[in-house]
Amino acid sequence: MSSAPAAPSSRVVIVGGGPGGYESALVAAQLGAEVTVVDTDGLGGSAVLTDCVPSKTLIATAELMTEMSTAAELGIESTDEQGDHATGIHVDLGKVNARVKRLAAEQSADIARRLERDGVRVLQGRGRLDGPGKVVAELADGGSESLAADAVLLATGAAPRTLPSAVPDGERILTWEQVYDLTEVPTELIVVGSGVTGAEFASAYLALGIPVTLVSSRDRVLPGEDADAAQVLEDVLKRRGMNVLSRSRMQSVARDGDVVTVTLSDGREVQGSHCILALGSVPNTADLGLEEAGVQTDDGGFVRVDRVSRTSARGVYAAGDCTGVLMLASVAAMQGRIAMWHFLGDAVAPLDLKKVSSNVFTAPEIATVGWSQRTIDAGEIQAETVMLPLRGNPRAKMQGVHDGFVKLFCRPGTGIVVGGVVVGPRASELIHPVSLAVAESLTADQLAQAFTVYPSMSGSVAEAARRLHHF
Ligand SMILES: Cc1cc2nc3c(=O)[nH]c(=O)nc-3n(C[C@H](O)[C@H](O)[C@H](O)COP(=O)(O)OP(=O)(O)OC[C@H]3O[C@@H](n4cnc5c(N)ncnc54)[C@H](O)[C@@H]3O)c2cc1C
């Protein structure tokens, strides 16, 4: 990206220090603006401190445990010092959680150092609009500061949704932000909600050796994802012993001593030692002075933005989870950068959600990019589909990988790749060639012609592309 210097007088105030906020601060500083970030909780936001980074650190331990579960198939036997078969490997949840928190704090500190080095001013406190061109920061150490701004970026994120009938107590009824305070291992964990967050935690704790019940109001887990991928995941989770309750709507969650009871809307009760609520997110947009500044929100309270992150108020931009556009750290960061490129007059392309790759960090992982099977089935785009199971892949056989597939979608006629799904271990890495093809409008033939290593999982991406060849 070229860096045409902005007029020195451009003052940018950013409210919220998550990926939407700090990434835009870096771009604005690079383009010569005078930048202030107002943030309540610590740089990196929820992404770094409570959501994305902590959960993926926990999942790194879970991933290793999953790999170890195939050890016997690969000829590895575990014995203790006396040569007896060990009773099993176990996880020290206290140590895992301490590592999670340490890594999160270190990453937040890294971001703080980077902003400082780039000349960004950071104020710890709560920001709110005072009209479109001014932000008032209520500072954490007392007092307040009024900040005049040529542009304001709102990047205040979102928080876990809770219900009056399911109130977290931080000990046994937990939001996803509270799980890292657990020191004792749950004896029976109930996860309510089978969207991405619920599925990731259920899969991770199961791999850590904890009995898990997943309460899902829908027909199958991950209702928003590719149906074939979700089916593979559900089959694997059940095979590994998870109790998946589908079409089961949670009505309430209550605790009595050490026992947590989840009551379902049909009267059934599920009991466990702990419960994680994964009921979605609500935007942090209350008390931000939005209405007075002319910033419109939708019915759910999310800030309305266009594809260059402009709100309905001139000079006020918004990025990330508070807009509800696509709740991913990568999208928050890109929305923030786009806002600054737009405001400061740099080259900018509007946000294109069809190029976003994303991943569900379950075991197996589910990675997707571009147009989906659902949109193809609904006739929104015409595309040819191929789906290739991973079990035929030589590397998969060697590694004892039995589940997963590569699916590709290409346009009839041109053969241009418009989307894909990968299900398997490290699908988050395997999706990249498909992302490149989608971003650069490569044809299936072009994707097939690039060499892949033999043997490799990525050989299945090329093989799937070959099957889309037209004579
Ligand atoms: C469990 C979980 C796992 C996830 N995993 C992934 C993943 O693997 N990959 C991925 O891409 N995405 C992931 N996400 C989504 C990702 O965390 C969010 O999309 C991302 O955090 C959004 O960034 P943001 O900058 O909009 O907001 P946030 O990261 O929420 O940051 C906003 C910050 O602003 C602060 N703030 C709020 N109001 C004010 C105010 N008035 N004044 C000052 N500061 C304020 C907040 O306290 C917060 O610190 C995950 C989400 C969850 C819940």
The ligand as a Gaussian input file, in Angstrom:
#p B3LYP/6-31G(d) Opt

LIG

0 1
 C      -14.769000     -17.198000      21.631000
 C      -14.475000     -16.416000      20.387000
 C      -13.478000     -16.840000      19.525000
 C      -13.178000     -16.114000      18.387000
 N      -12.228000     -16.580000      17.531000
 C      -11.947000     -15.901000      16.399000
 C      -10.981000     -16.381000      15.486000
 O      -10.395000     -17.441000      15.698000
 N      -10.716000     -15.664000      14.374000
 C      -11.354000     -14.489000      14.111000
 O      -11.070000     -13.859000      13.080000
 N      -12.294000     -14.010000      14.953000
 C      -12.598000     -14.689000      16.088000
 N      -13.553000     -14.222000      16.945000
 C      -14.204000     -12.943000      16.656000
 C      -13.305000     -11.796000      17.069000
 O      -12.909000     -11.955000      18.420000
 C      -14.046000     -10.476000      16.907000
 O      -14.573000     -10.407000      15.619000
 C      -13.114000      -9.307000      17.143000
 O      -12.782000      -9.253000      18.509000
 C      -13.766000      -7.982000      16.752000
 O      -12.855000      -6.950000      16.949000
 P      -13.352000      -5.496000      17.343000
 O      -12.154000      -4.607000      17.219000
 O      -14.563000      -5.140000      16.610000
 O      -13.811000      -5.596000      18.873000
 P      -13.126000      -6.121000      20.201000
 O      -12.026000      -7.069000      19.952000
 O      -14.274000      -6.556000      21.033000
 O      -12.490000      -4.809000      20.848000
 C      -13.273000      -3.717000      21.219000
 C      -12.672000      -3.062000      22.430000
 O      -13.318000      -1.799000      22.662000
 C      -13.546000      -1.643000      24.044000
 N      -14.653000      -0.710000      24.252000
 C      -15.979000      -0.949000      24.215000
 N      -16.684000       0.186000      24.424000
 C      -15.762000       1.169000      24.592000
 C      -15.859000       2.556000      24.835000
 N      -17.042000       3.169000      24.935000
 N      -14.717000       3.265000      24.959000
 C      -13.485000       2.660000      24.843000
 N      -13.349000       1.346000      24.610000
 C      -14.470000       0.606000      24.476000
 C      -13.898000      -3.059000      24.491000
 O      -13.761000      -3.181000      25.867000
 C      -12.874000      -3.866000      23.716000
 O      -11.674000      -3.943000      24.424000
 C      -13.887000     -14.930000      18.091000
 C      -14.911000     -14.509000      18.948000
 C      -15.210000     -15.245000      20.083000
 C      -16.322000     -14.803000      20.975000

